């Protein structure tokens, strides 16, 4: 058993008992010391910021080792930069977020005052995934600390070197009573999700998300679920096709498509489909002149996921779909390297796995449409996605797409970039999740918004106390008619 390997807790009779003991220690410490001050929270965030910045090269090294090969630059872009930017944003605004907020009172209570106080909820559990193992662990952790909480973190066992690194790093920065890292397999993760946290955030697949929510329900633990789904990219008639193709290729192939907000399929006007396929081919050549030996092009994280994606492609070929491999210099791709070339599946049948399962790899289905209403309807007949992308210069069409579709977030005329705007909420809807974090939304997710009403010496509500009289009737008639 490898629970809390770096926090000096002695193993108990079971993993679940050990996890419960860690939670109890954190809760006792929280209750004994109370909510931390602004200065203490800022100090915690600064320590984390400095540690991430100082260890950027090490982070890239351990993630690449876990993946087999992952671009250093992609790790800086996808894991390090977002964390540093989020901490910087939070440090700038935290004082303002923590202030009690005055709210108006009705006329009948005009001699009273009301305000909202933001309190830490207590102990927050975070279950983070493997695909961006630093960003998706430390960004919610940072938000939880900013809100004044204690945190238990369960990183993914699929990237064990990165999880070990996180455990060592956080143990150096924080006592286990404030931040504890739990290492272990899916069994440990299941036990972790059954703990009576004050809030639980899970990032990962929709299938596991359902199980996490069921486990949390036993304790009435509030949950934030950041799931995945099939995020569409709608290319409009008015799109600048070359720019759209390059942006789509970048968003799809970052970390070889192993991105929860990657464009999962593209909807393209029928008359532009072949031109768009040609431009995508050229965009891939530009971004990745070669693939197999290119350090900028990442591997699939493990054998199971590599096999899953290749099975999607084999099924598509077997069913007669048009499959286009974008392999600029005709390289061979030995299975042991777990690199897959970018691949287009054109007009796939709806029964194919590539059309009803999240791809999470460098495979892009392309479907054509004749009218924008067809594209909107196609998106709306499916589970609501975590992200949606639209390319086009037609303002009316853009507004129609935004108005009639529902998704977690949207980027227009680009891909992925909404995730680094810290004043936007990041979260899904329906099958792609519930709740949101990032920026102030993260602070509020991990805070209890406590309403406070303070009565002054003047108190008009005494007129509404028994014994009731004609004066009571008059006042009720007055206030009920307003």
C-alpha positions in Angstrom: 0.0 0.0 0.0 1.3 3.5 -0.9 -1.2 5.8 0.8 0.3 9.1 1.8 3.8 7.9 1.2 5.5 11.2 2.1 3.4 12.4 5.0 4.8 10.2 7.7 1.5 8.5 8.6 1.8 4.9 9.9 -0.2 2.3 8.0 -3.4 1.1 9.7 -5.4 -2.0 9.2 -6.8 -0.8 5.9 -6.4 1.9 3.3 -9.8 3.3 4.2 -8.9 3.6 7.9 -5.7 5.4 7.0 -7.5 7.8 4.7 -10.1 8.5 7.4 -7.3 9.2 9.9 -5.7 11.8 7.6 -9.0 13.5 7.0 -9.7 13.6 10.8 -6.3 15.2 11.4 -6.9 17.8 8.8 -10.4 18.6 10.1 -9.2 18.8 13.7 -6.4 21.2 12.7 -8.9 23.3 10.7 -11.3 23.5 13.7 -8.5 24.3 16.1 -6.9 27.1 14.1 -9.9 28.5 12.3 -9.9 30.2 8.9 -6.4 31.3 7.8 -5.7 35.0 7.3 -5.2 36.7 4.0 -1.5 36.9 4.8 -1.3 33.1 5.4 -3.2 32.3 2.3 -1.0 34.5 0.2 2.1 32.9 1.7 0.8 29.5 0.8 0.2 30.5 -2.8 3.6 32.2 -3.1 5.3 29.1 -1.8 3.5 27.0 -4.4 4.2 29.5 -7.2 7.9 29.6 -6.4 8.1 25.8 -6.3 6.4 25.3 -9.6 8.5 27.9 -11.3 11.7 26.4 -9.9 10.8 22.9 -10.8 9.5 23.5 -14.3 12.2 21.5 -16.0 11.8 18.6 -13.6 8.0 18.7 -14.2 8.6 18.3 -17.9 11.0 15.5 -17.3 8.8 13.4 -15.1 5.7 13.9 -17.3 7.7 12.9 -20.4 8.9 9.8 -18.6 5.3 8.8 -17.7 4.1 9.3 -21.3 7.1 7.7 -22.9 7.6 10.9 -24.8 5.9 14.3 -24.2 7.1 17.6 -25.5 8.8 19.8 -23.0 7.2 22.8 -24.6 3.7 21.3 -24.4 4.2 20.6 -20.7 5.2 24.2 -20.1 2.2 25.4 -22.2 -0.3 22.9 -20.8 0.8 22.3 -17.2 3.2 24.9 -15.9 2.1 28.2 -17.5 -1.6 27.7 -16.5 -0.7 27.1 -12.9 1.6 30.1 -12.6 -1.0 32.3 -14.4 -3.8 31.1 -12.1 -1.7 31.8 -8.9 -0.7 35.2 -10.2 -4.3 36.1 -10.9 -5.4 34.8 -7.5 -2.7 36.7 -5.6 -3.8 39.9 -7.3 -7.5 39.6 -6.5 -7.7 37.5 -3.3 -8.1 40.4 -0.9 -11.1 41.6 -2.9 -12.7 38.1 -3.1 -12.4 37.6 0.7 -14.2 40.8 1.6 -17.8 40.5 3.0 -20.2 41.7 0.3 -23.0 44.1 1.3 -26.4 43.3 -0.1 -29.6 45.3 -0.2 -32.4 44.7 2.3 -36.1 45.1 1.5 -37.9 48.3 2.5 -39.6 46.5 5.4 -36.1 45.8 6.9 -34.5 49.1 6.0 -33.2 49.5 9.6 -31.2 46.3 9.2 -28.1 45.4 7.2 -27.2 42.3 5.3 -24.0 40.9 3.9 -22.4 37.7 2.5 -19.4 36.3 4.3 -17.1 33.8 2.5 -15.9 31.0 4.8 -13.7 28.0 3.9 -15.8 24.8 3.8 -13.2 22.8 5.7 -11.4 19.9 4.0 -11.5 19.5 0.2 -10.8 16.3 -1.6 -9.3 16.5 -5.1 -9.0 13.6 -7.5 -6.9 14.6 -10.5 -6.3 12.9 -13.8 -3.2 11.9 -15.8 -3.5 13.9 -19.0 -2.4 17.3 -17.5 -1.2 15.9 -14.2 0.2 19.1 -12.8 -2.3 21.7 -14.0 -5.3 19.6 -13.1 -4.0 18.8 -9.6 -2.5 22.2 -8.6 -5.0 24.6 -10.1 -7.9 23.3 -7.9 -5.5 22.8 -5.0 -4.5 26.4 -5.3 -8.1 27.6 -5.4 -9.0 25.5 -2.3 -6.0 27.0 -0.4 -7.0 30.5 -1.5 -10.4 29.9 0.0 -8.8 28.9 3.3 -9.3 25.1 3.2 -7.2 22.0 4.0 -6.7 19.6 1.0 -6.3 15.9 0.4 -5.1 15.2 -3.2 -5.3 11.9 -5.0 -3.3 12.1 -8.3 -3.6 9.5 -11.0 -1.8 6.2 -10.8 -1.5 6.2 -14.6 1.3 8.8 -14.3 3.2 7.4 -11.3 6.4 9.4 -11.6 4.5 12.7 -11.7 2.3 11.6 -8.8 5.4 10.7 -6.7 6.9 14.1 -7.6 3.8 15.9 -6.6 3.7 14.1 -3.2 7.4 15.0 -2.5 6.9 18.6 -3.6 3.8 19.3 -1.6 5.2 17.5 1.5 8.1 19.9 1.4 5.9 22.9 1.1 3.0 22.1 3.5 2.4 20.0 6.7 0.2 17.0 6.2 -2.5 18.7 8.3 -2.8 21.3 5.5 -2.1 19.4 2.3 -1.8 15.6 2.1 -1.1 13.6 -1.1 -2.5 10.1 -1.3 -0.9 7.7 -3.7 -2.4 4.5 -4.9 -4.4 2.7 -7.5 -8.1 2.8 -8.4 -9.0 0.9 -5.2 -7.5 3.8 -3.2 -9.3 6.2 -5.4 -12.6 4.5 -4.7 -12.0 4.6 -0.9 -10.9 8.3 -1.3 -14.2 9.2 -3.0 -16.2 7.6 -0.1 -14.6 10.0 2.5 -16.9 12.6 4.1 -15.2 15.6 2.6 -16.7 19.1 2.9 -16.3 19.3 -0.9 -15.0 16.9 -3.5 -13.6 17.8 -7.0 -13.1 15.0 -9.6 -11.6 15.5 -13.0 -11.7 12.5 -15.4 -14.1 10.3 -17.4 -17.9 10.5 -17.3 -18.1 6.8 -16.4 -15.9 7.2 -13.3 -17.5 10.6 -12.5 -20.9 8.8 -12.0 -19.2 6.4 -9.5 -17.6 9.3 -7.6 -20.9 11.1 -7.4 -22.6 8.0 -6.1 -20.0 7.6 -3.4 -20.1 11.2 -2.4 -23.9 11.1 -2.1 -23.6 8.7 0.8 -22.1 11.5 2.8 -24.0 14.4 1.1 -20.7 15.7 0.0 -21.0 18.5 -2.5 -19.2 17.6 -5.7 -17.6 19.5 -8.7 -17.2 17.1 -11.6 -15.0 18.1 -14.5 -15.6 15.4 -17.1 -15.0 15.1 -20.8 -17.2 14.3 -23.8 -17.2 14.9 -27.5 -16.4 18.6 -28.0 -17.5 19.8 -31.4 -15.8 22.2 -33.8 -18.2 23.9 -36.2 -16.6 25.5 -39.2 -18.9 28.1 -40.7 -19.3 29.1 -44.3 -17.6 32.4 -43.5 -14.5 30.9 -41.8 -11.0 31.8 -42.8 -10.3 28.2 -43.7 -6.6 28.2 -43.6 -6.4 29.8 -40.1 -9.2 27.5 -38.9 -7.4 24.4 -40.2 -4.2 25.4 -38.5 -5.9 26.2 -35.2 -7.9 23.0 -35.2 -4.8 21.0 -36.0 -3.0 22.6 -33.0 -5.9 22.1 -30.6 -6.4 18.5 -31.7 -2.8 17.5 -31.6 -1.6 19.2 -28.4 -0.4 16.2 -26.3 -1.5 14.0 -29.2 -5.1 14.8 -28.6 -5.0 13.7 -24.9 -6.8 16.9 -23.8 -10.2 17.0 -22.2 -11.2 20.1 -24.2 -9.6 19.0 -27.5 -11.9 19.3 -30.5 -13.3 15.8 -30.8 -15.0 16.1 -34.2 -15.4 18.7 -36.9 -18.6 19.8 -38.7 -17.7 21.4 -42.0 -19.9 22.8 -44.9 -20.3 20.1 -47.5 -18.9 22.3 -50.4 -15.8 23.1 -48.3 -15.0 19.7 -47.0 -12.3 18.6 -49.4 -10.6 21.9 -49.3 -10.6 21.8 -45.6 -9.1 18.3 -45.5 -6.3 19.6 -47.8 -5.7 22.6 -45.5 -5.6 20.3 -42.4 -3.0 18.1 -44.2 -0.9 21.2 -44.9 -1.3 22.5 -41.3 -0.1 19.2 -39.9 3.0 19.3 -42.2 3.7 22.8 -40.9 3.3 22.0 -37.2 4.9 18.6 -37.3 7.3 18.2 -40.4 8.0 14.7 -39.0 6.3 12.7 -36.3 8.0 9.5 -35.0 11.3 11.1 -34.0 9.9 14.6 -33.4 10.2 15.6 -29.7 7.3 18.1 -30.2 4.9 15.2 -30.9 3.7 13.3 -27.9 3.2 9.6 -27.3 0.0 8.0 -26.1 0.2 7.6 -22.3 0.0 3.8 -22.0 -0.6 0.6 -23.9 -4.3 0.4 -22.9 -5.1 3.8 -24.4 -2.9 3.2 -27.4 -4.8 -0.1 -28.1 -8.2 1.6 -27.6 -7.5 4.3 -30.2 -6.1 1.8 -32.7 -9.2 -0.3 -32.3 -11.3 2.7 -33.1 -9.4 3.1 -36.3 -9.5 -0.6 -37.2 -13.3 -0.6 -36.7 -13.7 2.5 -38.9 -11.6 0.9 -41.7 -13.5 -2.4 -41.4 -16.8 -0.6 -41.8 -15.6 1.1 -44.9 -15.0 4.6 -43.6 -12.6 6.9 -45.5 -9.6 7.0 -43.2 -6.8 9.5 -44.0 -3.4 9.2 -42.2 -1.5 12.5 -42.1 2.0 11.3 -42.2 4.2 14.0 -43.7 7.3 11.9 -44.5 5.8 8.4 -44.5 7.3 7.2 -41.3 6.7 3.8 -39.7 5.1 3.8 -36.3 6.2 0.8 -34.2 3.6 0.0 -31.6 6.1 -0.1 -28.7 6.7 3.7 -29.2 3.0 4.4 -28.7 3.0 7.2 -31.2 0.0 7.5 -33.6 -0.1 9.7 -36.7 -2.8 12.3 -37.0 -5.7 10.6 -38.7 -9.0 11.9 -40.3 -12.1 9.8 -40.4 -14.3 11.3 -43.1 -18.1 11.0 -42.9 -18.0 8.1 -40.4 -21.1 6.1 -39.6 -22.8 7.1 -36.4 -22.5 3.6 -35.0 -18.7 3.7 -35.0 -17.0 4.0 -31.6 -15.1 7.0 -32.8 -18.5 8.8 -33.0 -20.0 7.9 -29.7 -16.8 7.6 -27.5 -14.5 10.4 -26.6 -11.5 9.9 -28.8 -8.8 11.3 -26.5 -6.1 10.8 -29.2 -5.0 12.3 -32.6 -8.0 11.1 -34.5 -10.5 13.6 -36.0 -13.8 12.6 -37.4 -15.1 15.0 -40.0 -18.8 15.3 -40.9 -20.3 17.7 -43.5 -23.5 19.7 -43.3 -25.4 21.9 -45.8 -27.0 24.5 -43.5 -25.9 25.8 -40.1 -29.1 24.6 -38.6 -28.1 21.0 -39.4 -24.8 21.5 -37.5 -26.5 23.0 -34.5 -29.1 20.2 -34.5 -26.3 17.6 -34.7 -24.6 19.0 -31.6 -27.8 19.4 -29.7 -28.9 15.8 -30.3 -25.8 14.6 -28.4 -24.7 14.8 -24.8 -23.6 18.4 -23.9 -19.9 18.8 -24.4 -17.2 20.3 -22.2 -16.2 22.7 -24.9 -17.4 24.0 -28.3 -15.5 25.7 -31.0 -16.8 27.9 -33.8 -14.9 29.4 -36.8 -16.5 32.1 -38.9 -16.8 35.8 -39.5 -20.6 35.9 -39.9 -21.7 37.6 -36.7 -25.4 36.5 -37.0 -24.4 32.9 -37.5 -21.9 33.0 -34.6 -24.6 34.4 -32.3 -27.0 31.7 -33.5 -24.5 29.0 -32.6 -23.8 30.5 -29.2 -27.5 31.0 -28.4 -28.8 27.6 -29.5 -26.0 25.3 -28.2 -25.1 24.4 -24.6 -21.6 23.5 -23.6 -19.2 24.0 -20.8 -17.2 26.9 -22.5 -16.7 28.2 -26.0 -13.7 29.5 -28.0 -14.5 31.4 -31.2 -11.9 31.4 -34.1 -9.4 29.5 -32.0 -9.2 26.4 -29.9 -8.4 25.7 -26.2 -7.7 29.2 -25.2 -10.7 29.8 -23.0 -9.1 27.6 -20.4 -6.4 30.2 -19.6 -8.8 33.1 -19.1 -8.9 33.1 -15.4 -12.0 35.3 -15.1 -14.0 32.7 -17.0 -15.6 29.8 -15.2 -14.2 26.4 -16.3 -16.7 23.6 -16.0 -19.0 21.3 -17.9 -22.8 20.8 -18.2 -24.8 17.6 -18.1 -22.7 14.6 -19.1 -19.5 16.8 -19.2 -19.7 17.8 -15.6 -21.2 20.1 -13.0 -19.9 23.1 -11.1 -16.9 25.2 -12.1 -13.7 26.6 -10.9 -10.8 28.9 -12.0 -10.3 32.5 -10.7 -13.1 33.8 -8.5 -15.3 30.9 -9.5 -12.8 28.5 -7.9 -12.6 30.6 -4.7 -16.4 30.6 -4.5 -16.7 26.8 -5.3 -14.5 26.0 -2.2 -16.2 28.7 0.0 -19.4 28.7 1.9 -21.3 31.9 1.2 -22.9 32.6 4.5 -25.6 35.2 4.6 -25.7 37.5 7.7 -28.5 39.9 8.6 -27.9 42.4 11.4 -30.8 44.1 13.1 -30.3 47.7 14.3 -32.0 49.1 17.5 -34.8 50.2 15.3 -36.9 47.2 14.5 -40.1 47.5 12.4 -40.7 43.7 12.4 -42.0 43.9 16.0 -45.2 45.1 14.4 -45.6 41.7 12.9 -45.5 39.8 16.2 -48.6 38.6 18.1 -51.0 39.5 19.4 -52.1 40.4 15.9 -54.4 43.3 15.3 -55.9 45.6 12.7 -52.6 47.3 12.5 -51.0 43.9 11.6 -53.6 43.5 8.9 -52.9 46.9 7.5 -49.1 46.3 7.4 -49.5 42.9 5.8 -51.8 44.3 3.1 -49.3 47.1 2.5 -46.2 44.9 2.2 -48.0 42.1 0.2 -49.3 44.6 -2.4 -45.9 45.9 -3.3 
